[in-house]
């Protein structure tokens, strides 16, 4: 079942991380927050999800982009992080969940949602832990 949904070679940990992250879709967005239930911003969402798996990250998308190993987007597997921004640098982070989709906390009206179009064209780098 995992291989049908995520592709061959995706670990159980990655599948678990994606399932964990997506259960918080629709919870409140709070700038500077780190609570998956009471509210988080993009980097707070990512650091809280990853902390559940023993990976501790800083609370800044720019700082998080400096952690881990950079990979190409074509190598991305569920659980990898996509970083976004403009010419001024990185200002957003999202968790890749497979099939060209991300889960993130970027909408002021909800902690996270799943998207696949706009940010696909604006990513700056991808990191793996």
N, C-alpha and C positions, 0 to 999 in steps of 0.2 A: 504494500500500500504506500509506504514512504517513497519508494522509487517512482511510482506512478505519479505522485503529487509533486515531488521535489527533484527527481532525477537520480540517476545511479550515483552511488558514492556519497550521498549526503548523510552525515552522521546523525545518530539519535539525539545527540546533544543539540545540534543545529535545529532539528525538528522540534525539540522541546522548547528551545529558546523562542522560536517563531510562535509556537502555540501560546507560550507565556505572554509574549509581547502583545499579541493580537487580542487577548482577553480584556485589555484595558481600552480598547477603541471606544470612544464616546465619553470618557471621563473628562473632568475639567482641565482646561489649560490654565497654568499659572506661571507667569514669567518668573524665573529664578527658582521655581519649585522642583522638588525631587520625589514627590509622593505619587505613586502610580494610581492611587485611589482618590486623593484629595487635590491633586493637580501637579503638573510638571511642565517645564518647557522642553524644547527638543533635546538638549544635552542632558537635562535632568531625567527625562524619560529613558534615554539610552543608558546612562550610568546606573539607573535603578534596575533596569532589565538585566544588564550585564552583571551587576553585583549579585543578583540571584544565582549566577553561575560562577561566582568566585573571581570575576574580573573587575578590578576597581579602576575607574576612569575619572579624570578631572571633570569639573562642571563647566565646560565650555566646548562648543563644537570645534573651535579653532585649536584648542589644546588637545582634544580627543583625536583630531586629525594627525597630530604628531606622535600618536601612540600606535602600536600595532605595526603590521607589515603592509606596505602599499602593494596593491595588485591592480590588474587591469579590470575594467568593467566586465569584459567577456569571461573572466575567471570567477566572477562573483557567485557565491553560494548563499543559500538562506542563512541569515545571521550575520553576514558581513555588513559593514557600514558604508553608506554613501555620504559624501560631504559635498555641500553646495555652497555657492557664493557668486560673487561678481569679481571684477578686477580689483576690488578692495580686499579680497580675501574670503575665507570661509565664514559663513554665518548660519549654517543649518546642517543638521545631521539626521539621517533616517536609517532604519534597519531594513535590509533587503529580505523579502520573505519568499522570493521565488516567482517564476513566471512574469518577470518584468515589473513586479510590484514592490512597494515599500510601505512600511508602517512608520508613522512619525507623529510628533507632537508639534504642529506648526500652525494650527488653526486656533485663533483666540476663542472660538466657541466650543472646542472640545479638545481633550488631551491628545488624541491621535485619530488618524483615519488612514485609510489605505488608498494609495494613488499609484498611477502608472504612466501618466503622460507628461505634464508640464516639467517636472523636475528631471525627467529622463534626459532632457536636452540641456540642463544647466549644472550637471554634476562636475566637480573639480577633481575628486580623487576617491578611491575606494580603499578601505583598510580591513584587515583580517587579524583576528587574535587566535 
